Amino acid sequence: MQKKLTITVSEEVYAGLYRHLGPRKISSFIEHLVRPYVVSREMDAAYAEMARDQTREREALEWAEGLAADAVNDSR
């Protein structure tokens, strides 16, 4: 899940980010820059390990698709 964050930077910094990265890539750049300082490596490793578990991933996909089907079939 993503969260929106408002930060304040100088016009000069913003212009540089915009010029070098483009308008749709600034958030991603900042996240990759900051992530090592605020997210533990153990958590990253745990997520990577979970993603490698093909059985778990298949079951999670089936569960998510089931939820979507339930929403479509919901007769309100």
C-alpha positions in Angstrom: 0.0 0.0 0.0 1.3 3.5 -0.8 0.8 6.6 1.2 0.9 10.2 -0.1 3.5 12.4 1.5 3.9 16.2 1.0 7.4 17.5 1.4 8.9 21.0 0.8 12.0 21.6 -1.2 13.6 24.7 -2.7 12.6 25.7 -6.2 16.2 24.9 -7.3 16.0 21.3 -6.0 12.6 20.8 -7.5 13.7 22.1 -10.9 16.7 19.8 -10.8 14.6 16.8 -9.9 12.1 17.6 -12.6 14.8 18.3 -15.2 16.8 15.1 -14.5 14.0 12.7 -13.6 10.8 14.0 -15.1 7.5 14.6 -13.4 6.4 11.0 -12.8 9.6 9.6 -11.5 10.5 11.9 -8.5 8.6 9.9 -5.9 10.2 6.7 -7.0 13.6 8.3 -6.9 13.1 9.7 -3.4 11.7 6.3 -2.1 14.8 4.4 -3.4 17.1 7.0 -1.9 15.4 7.0 1.5 14.4 3.3 1.8 17.8 2.0 3.1 17.6 4.4 6.0 14.1 3.6 7.2 13.3 0.0 6.2 15.2 -2.8 7.8 17.0 -5.2 5.5 15.4 -8.1 7.4 12.0 -6.9 6.3 13.1 -6.7 2.7 14.6 -10.1 2.9 11.4 -11.5 4.4 9.3 -10.0 1.6 11.7 -11.4 -1.0 11.5 -14.9 0.6 7.7 -14.7 0.6 7.7 -13.8 -3.1 9.8 -16.8 -3.9 7.2 -19.2 -2.3 5.3 -20.1 -5.4 2.6 -22.0 -3.5 1.9 -19.1 -1.2 1.9 -16.7 -4.2 -0.6 -18.9 -6.1 -2.9 -19.2 -3.0 -2.7 -15.4 -2.5 -3.7 -14.8 -6.1 -6.6 -17.2 -5.9 -7.8 -15.5 -2.7 -7.6 -12.1 -4.3 -9.4 -13.2 -7.4 -12.1 -14.7 -5.2 -12.6 -11.4 -3.4 -12.9 -9.7 -6.8 -15.5 -12.2 -8.0 -17.4 -11.8 -4.7 -17.5 -8.0 -5.2 -18.8 -8.4 -8.8 -21.4 -10.9 -7.8 -22.6 -8.9 -4.7 -26.3 -8.1 -5.1 -26.8 -4.9 -3.2 
